[in-house]
Amino acid sequence: MTQHKPLAGVRVLDLTQLLPGPMCTLHLADMGAEVIKIEPPRGGDPTRGLDGEQFNGMFLMLNRNKRSLALDLRSEEGVAVLHRLAERADVLVEGFRPGVAERLGIGYARLAEINPRLVYCSISGYGQDGPLAQAAGHDINYESLAGVLEQTGAAGGAPAQGNFPVADLAGGALSAAMGILAALLGARSSGRGCHVDVSMTDCLMVHNIMSTLSWQRAGQAVPRGADYLSGAIACYGVYETADGRHLAVGAIESKFWTAFCDVIERPELYARGHVGGSKGAEARAEVAAVIRSQTLAYWQTVFADVDACVTPVLRVDEAVAHPHAQARGLLREDIHPVAGRHSSYAFPIRMSGYRLDEARPAPALGADNAAIYAELGLAPQAA
């Protein structure tokens, strides 16, 4: 087992706050990158908390394996320090509204002059150009403009906003990490970095495959809850149980659907599981009546050893306690020197030959100022 992580030796300057950027750099940090989290001297990242709180639960979850540098980027001294850091950095990640970094003197063009190998990633709602580039937004807005929110929810109901910010995380954090890693490979082979422009709306939209295909086939958008994966067919859906819980059925392949029908003792549904329209609605209603006749615990028991793609719809507390999540070590328990015991998710990707579970606790605001200034050959008072 090697002692080094795959991104050992990569230095990342993280100017982001809140969720998308910090989640992106958390992944990079967990894979071994040295992440310097650059925060405003007054208050730091808002996820630290209010009223002087240093270690909100969200901050602890997103900022392990990072160093904290309190730096005023609105001052000439702060910008000068950032320029010094950029000289020896591999990556910079920022989440300002387009144009702000340039006005501060820390935009891509300026930093590329200082370090041509720098990979500079900008995460924004709508990208660096286009008619919405300067518009404010949050996850719910990006989902709505990407055509995702309109398709989320049950037939006949309103669009349903979920508690999983998919635009922030899939459109922002994961897309940015992918772009950064690709650009790093390019920089190592060519000697030149680049500007990685991540629009959370764009990245979410291009993953909206299923409803786009249905629109193209039908010549018009398919109503919410009426597509094949959103409620049109009996073999793929969510069904309520007798105790008000829910069962998820994903028996798309015929062998799984047949096994499902055998367990619920409805062989006459074999040929109706993949039918849409009114006949599909009828089949779903029949399945719903059967599932509603028993509790979730009952269905978990009878489907326990059946290969039919049937699972309980778990609450988050049940999900992290599930034997599979426990066996995979997805929830980690750490003891922070200030905040005490807390839970967070482990890095979810396993790589042979590497240990990715070792971690340093999330830093206090400015905890690494003295060390970083010393590395730059500066006195801390210079900032």
Beta strands, then each sheet from edge to edge (+ up, - down):
strand 1: 11-14
strand 2: 34-39
strand 3: 66-70
strand 4: 91-94
strand 5: 119-124
strand 6: 195-199
strand 7: 236-240
strand 8: 246-250
strand 9: 310-312
strand 10: 331-336
strand 11: 340-345
sheet 1: 3+ 2+ 1+ 4+ 5+ 6+
sheet 2: 7+ 8- 9+
sheet 3: 10+ 11-
end
